[in-house]
Amino acid sequence: MRVSPAHDPSAMSLYQAFLDEVTAAIWAGDAERAAALMIYPHDMQTAAGKVQVTCAAELAAAGQAFRDSIRRMGATEYHRVCKTAAFDGASDRIVGTHVTHILAGGTYAIKPFANRMWMQKEEGIWKGAGIVSEAMDRDCTILNVPGRSTAETEARQ
């Protein structure tokens, strides 16, 4: 995924702080806390398709399914590292890129994958507004919204 270089230190700090907070919540099994930090509807996309999550309960279920899938593969660590971030025309929106690292005992459980994410400030709080990931569904279940298939979601749009 190529994004023009954007190295605004304040945008990068906000982006990384957001990644750290959501990553810690998912890893701790608190998908509800992670879901509370998102804007709805929330679009998530991989090469396999696109899912529009309509509420926090759906995203919490998807977050828990993701955590469960990486734990099943033996993951002992989960990290996301900001690569670029910049304010997108206004001080209340950030667009950035990051790499996800999922490790099992000091080695990669799956190959690190790139992501592009949008954040927006809502009532003074930075929240995730959407993500496009290069993760492959065969490696981890990013698009798993229990009770819905990717095809069902795309048909509703």
N, C-alpha and C positions, 0 to 999 in steps of 0.2 A: 504494500500500500504506500503510495508516494504522496506526501503532503509537502508543500513548499516549507523550507525551514522557518520555524517560528520559535524564537528563544526569548520571549518576554519573561524575565525572571519572576515577576509577580504572578503572571498567569500560570507559569510552570509550578510555582509554589502552591497555588490554590489547587491546581489539577492534581499534583502529587498528594497533597493532604486529603483530597477527596478520595483518590484511589486507595490510600492507606486506611481511611475510615471504613469504606465499603468492603475492602479486602478483609480487614480484621473482623468485621461483622459476619461475613460469609464463612470465614475459616472457623470462627467460634460457634457456628451453628445458629446465629441470630439473623436469619434471613429477613425477618420482619423489620429489624433496624435498618438493614441495607435497603429494603423496599421503601421505607419511609423517606429515604434520601433521593427519590426519583420523582420525575414529573410524568403525569399520565395524560393521554396515552403515551406509551414508551415503546419505541421501535428498537428491535434487536435484529441484526442481520448477519448471516454467515454465507458461505458459498452454497450451502444447502437450501437457503431460503430466508424468508423474513417473517418475523412474528411481531405483531403489535399487541402489547400487553396493556390491558385497559384499566387495571387497578392494582393496588399494592398487594392484595391477597394473591393474585396470579403471579406477580413477580417474586413474592416470598416463596411460593411453591417452586417456581423455576430456579430460584437461588438455592433452595434446599436440595433440589434434584441435581444441580451442578456440583454442589459440595459433596453429596453422596457419591456421585460418579467419580470424582477425583480421589476420594477416600478409597473407593473400591479398587482403583488402580494402584493403590499403595502410597499416595501422596503424603508426604510428611511436612511439606512447606508449599506455600502459595504466595507469590509476590507479583506485583504489577509496578512497572517502572516507567515513569513519564519520559518520553523522548522529545516531544515538541508540544508547545501550547502557546496560544495567543488569544487576545481578546478579539472577537469577531465583530468589528464595527461598532460595538457598544460595550460599556463597562459591565453589562449584566449577562454576557454570553462569552463562553470560552470554547474553542475548538482545539483539540489536541490529539496526540498519538501516544500510545504506550505499548510495552511488550509485556506479555504475561508469561511467568515462569512457574511451572508446576514441577516440584522436585520430589523424589522418593529416595530418602537416605543419602542425599548428597549428589545424586545423578538425576538427570531429567526423566520424569515419568512420561512426558510427551515433549516433542520439539516446541521451544518457545514460539509464541505466535503474536503477530502485530494486531493492533486494534486502533480504531479511530473513534473518538467519543466527543459528544457535545455536552456542555454543562450550561445551566442557566441559573441565575440568581432569582429565587422566588421568596418573597417576604424576608429578604435579608439573608437567606440560606442558599448556599450553592448546592444544586441538585443535578443529577444525571438526567439528560434529556434524550439520549439515544446512543446506540453503539453499533459499529460495524466491525466484525471480527474475522480474522483470517483462520480462526480455529476450524478444524474439520470435525463434523459431528461424529465421525467414527472414533475420534480421539477423546472428546468430552462433550457433554450434553448441554450446550449453551441454550439451544432453542427449545428445551423441554418444558412446555407449559402443560402441566397435567390436565388431561381432559380435552386438549386441543391439539390438532396436528398443524404443521406449518402450512400445508395446503389449505386447510380450513381458514386460517388466518388470512392468507393472501387472497382468498376468494372474497372475504368481507371488505377488502379495501377498494 
